[in-house]
Amino acid sequence: MTESNITEKPQMSLTTKIMIAMISGALLGILINLFFKEVAFVETYLTGGLFNVVGTVFVKSLKMMVVPLVFVSLVCGVTALGDVKALGRIGGKALVLYLFTTALAISIALTIAVTISPGAGFETSEQAAPFEVKEAPSLAQVIIDMVPKNPLEAMAEGNMLPIIVFALLFGIAITLAGDRGRHVYEFFTDLNEVIMQMVYIIMKLAPYGVFCLIATTFAKQGIDIILPLLAYFLVMVSALLLHGIGTFTLLLSLFVRVNPFTFFKKIRPMLAFAFSTASSNATIPISLNTVQERLGVKQSVSSFTVPLGATINMDGTAIMQGVATVFIANVYGVDLTVGDYLTVILTATLASIGTAGVPGVGLIMLALVLDQVGLPVEGIALIIGVDRLLDMIRTAVNVTGDATVSCLIAKSEKAMDMDIFNDPQAGIIKGKVTTPT
Ligand code: ASP
């Protein structure tokens, strides 16, 4: 049990504040887009000024916490586990489940997209600026890059996989170092608490940050941009919702045997963070906090599964790739074979490994997928206009996948505290905070 300094305000009120911030930010953004877009004052001082500064500072504060939090939390988690075999088992389960859920997600997306067939008869004159294709890393390179040649360099660059590898080794070494290792472990446990307090401080600023981020996005995007791509947009949102709610509800009810409503209710702030930042990576501090303290997954599991998931598990992104591939094939009048669909599933699933969860990364991976099935990558230019909004939704699905798989693994490892899961007040930021270790 640890004392939290953020007292008085229960987390429910923080959740409510964040929700209000999201809705009012969206409304204001739409208003600006419709009526004040050309007004220089609004552009200079609001969207390009105040909102931009507050939103960017908020995202940067979150990112600032990612590396220290992941490293310290993972060292604590591995040391608390104290068992290399268990670590290997958890790692294996995480990898299999993350790949499985991603493959499932893209299969669902392909099925829906092929059935509804968006894009047939679409006017290619809507084409936006040409899309520049960036190289996606090969699987061999991802494996090589997993081992850092310099851990500080990996931390400075925020490369998640090498940081995870270094932290795992560090934690194992602490366990092996006996008594001396214990001192280091105790220090890290204290440090972990200090870093969590920093996260709480940033979370308190969330309503302002979320408001500004959402207002800026909607002011820039508007809703009119969706209209020419309405079919694509709706198919995408349906597939995202079906997987994000349907699949995860099934997995949670069948294998974790928990009430999915409780799960979704408790992860709302995490979803809001993911939605407004469009980055699973920047959401890691909140995801870790939510999975551990609200859902009751012990740190020995969550400290590993959450950062790993934010890096390699992208169900929402895979869904986008499935729907986008079918859409682009339809627009260009290309018939995809069953073999092509299987290639799409395989490529998208493997491409998600080693591609960090940052805004827009899905499009880079989409280029790789299109290339594999011989579709023109320029097709990405057709959908790029609505991608930011969809990115926000799919990032929320991505982090929901991370939380679901964390619960699945924790349940199978007997590392899930059901009292915490079932307690509506658990982990709420007021007075005492339970920190499962
Ligand atoms: N923005 C997504 C994420 O951070 C990745 C993507 O689909 O572009 O999870």
Boltz pocket constraint, residues with backbone or C-beta under 6 A from the ligand:
constraints:
  - pocket:
      binder: B
      contacts: [[A, 278], [A, 279], [A, 280], [A, 281], [A, 310], [A, 314], [A, 316], [A, 317], [A, 356], [A, 357], [A, 358], [A, 359], [A, 360], [A, 361], [A, 362], [A, 363], [A, 391], [A, 394], [A, 395], [A, 398]]
      max_distance: 6.0
